[in-house]
Amino acid sequence: MSPWRLPDTEDPRADRRLNVRYPDIFVRDCEPYDVNMVRDHIHLVVEVISKDTVDTDTGVKRVLYALAGIPVYLIVHLDKTWEAIDRIEEYRLDWSGERYVPHHVHHAGLILDRPVTLAVTFEALQAP
């Protein structure tokens, strides 16, 4: 898993404090990897909710990823047993390019038309 740096404040100073984030999955282009610049090349981020990360994944990271300009953000919610996918919420940047708006909630499988074309069932995603 590769981290990248995101500003945790809107302070424009170059020496502002930075957080290193570890998303569960991200899709980026093929430009050379540089932890300081990789966020400019990320097109999709996926976070899988766990008991310990609900607030961070649905709140803090959602705001930071939007401010970083990442076009698509997926949040994978598990069922009550925490063993199977219940739903995947798909968010896309709004017209301002600074916040996410709900785009679609996937209930049986994930179908994307951007940044990649993808159609996969939850069963296939959970297969060992």
C-alpha positions in Angstrom: 0.0 0.0 0.0 1.4 3.3 -1.0 0.7 6.4 1.1 0.4 10.0 -0.1 0.5 13.3 1.6 -2.6 15.4 2.0 -2.8 18.8 3.7 -4.8 18.6 6.9 -5.4 22.3 6.9 -6.4 24.9 4.4 -3.4 27.1 5.4 -1.6 28.2 2.2 1.9 28.2 3.8 4.2 25.6 2.3 5.3 24.3 5.7 1.7 23.4 6.9 1.4 20.1 8.7 0.8 17.1 6.4 -0.9 13.8 7.0 0.1 10.6 5.3 -3.0 8.7 4.3 -3.2 5.0 3.6 -6.4 4.3 1.6 -7.5 0.7 1.2 -7.3 1.0 -2.6 -6.5 3.8 -5.1 -6.3 4.0 -8.8 -3.8 6.3 -10.4 -2.2 7.0 -13.8 1.2 5.6 -14.8 3.3 8.7 -14.0 6.4 8.0 -11.9 5.6 7.6 -8.2 6.5 10.4 -5.8 4.8 10.5 -2.4 4.7 14.3 -2.5 3.0 14.5 -6.0 1.0 11.2 -6.3 -2.3 12.7 -5.2 -2.3 14.8 -8.4 -2.4 11.5 -10.3 -5.1 9.6 -8.3 -8.4 9.1 -10.1 -10.3 6.9 -7.6 -10.1 6.1 -3.9 -11.8 3.2 -2.1 -12.2 2.9 1.7 -13.6 -0.2 3.4 -15.3 0.7 6.6 -14.4 -1.1 9.8 -15.6 -0.6 13.3 -12.5 1.5 14.1 -12.5 3.7 10.9 -16.1 4.7 10.3 -15.7 8.3 11.3 -12.3 8.8 9.6 -13.4 7.1 6.3 -16.8 8.8 6.0 -15.8 12.2 7.4 -12.2 13.2 7.6 -10.9 11.3 4.6 -13.9 12.2 2.5 -13.2 15.9 3.0 -9.4 15.6 2.4 -9.8 13.5 -0.7 -12.3 16.0 -2.2 -10.1 18.9 -1.5 -7.2 17.0 -3.1 -9.4 16.8 -6.3 -9.8 13.0 -6.5 -12.7 12.6 -8.9 -14.3 9.4 -7.5 -14.6 8.1 -3.9 -16.1 4.7 -3.0 -17.0 3.7 0.5 -17.6 0.0 1.1 -20.0 -0.7 3.9 -20.0 -4.2 5.5 -23.1 -6.0 6.9 -23.8 -6.4 10.6 -21.4 -9.4 10.8 -18.6 -7.3 9.3 -17.9 -10.2 6.9 -19.8 -9.4 3.7 -20.3 -6.3 1.6 -23.7 -4.6 2.2 -23.4 -1.7 -0.2 -20.9 0.5 -1.9 -21.5 4.3 -1.9 -20.1 6.1 -4.9 -19.3 9.8 -4.6 -18.1 12.2 -7.3 -16.8 15.7 -7.1 -19.4 18.4 -7.6 -19.1 21.4 -9.9 -16.8 23.2 -7.4 -14.3 20.4 -7.4 -14.0 20.7 -3.7 -16.7 18.3 -2.2 -18.3 15.1 -3.0 -21.9 14.5 -3.9 -23.7 11.1 -3.9 -23.6 9.6 -7.3 -24.9 6.0 -6.8 -25.4 3.4 -4.1 -24.4 -0.1 -5.4 -26.3 -3.0 -3.7 -25.4 -6.2 -5.5 -22.3 -5.3 -7.6 -20.1 -2.4 -8.6 -20.5 -0.9 -12.0 -18.3 2.0 -12.9 -18.0 4.0 -16.1 -15.1 6.2 -14.9 -12.3 6.5 -14.2 -12.2 2.8 -15.3 -14.9 0.7 -16.8 -15.7 -2.0 -14.3 -18.6 -4.4 -13.6 -18.1 -6.9 -10.8 -20.5 -8.6 -8.3 -20.1 -8.3 -4.6 -19.6 -12.1 -4.5 -16.6 -11.8 -6.8 -15.2 -9.0 -4.8 -15.4 -11.1 -1.6 -14.0 -14.3 -3.2 -10.7 -15.5 -1.5 
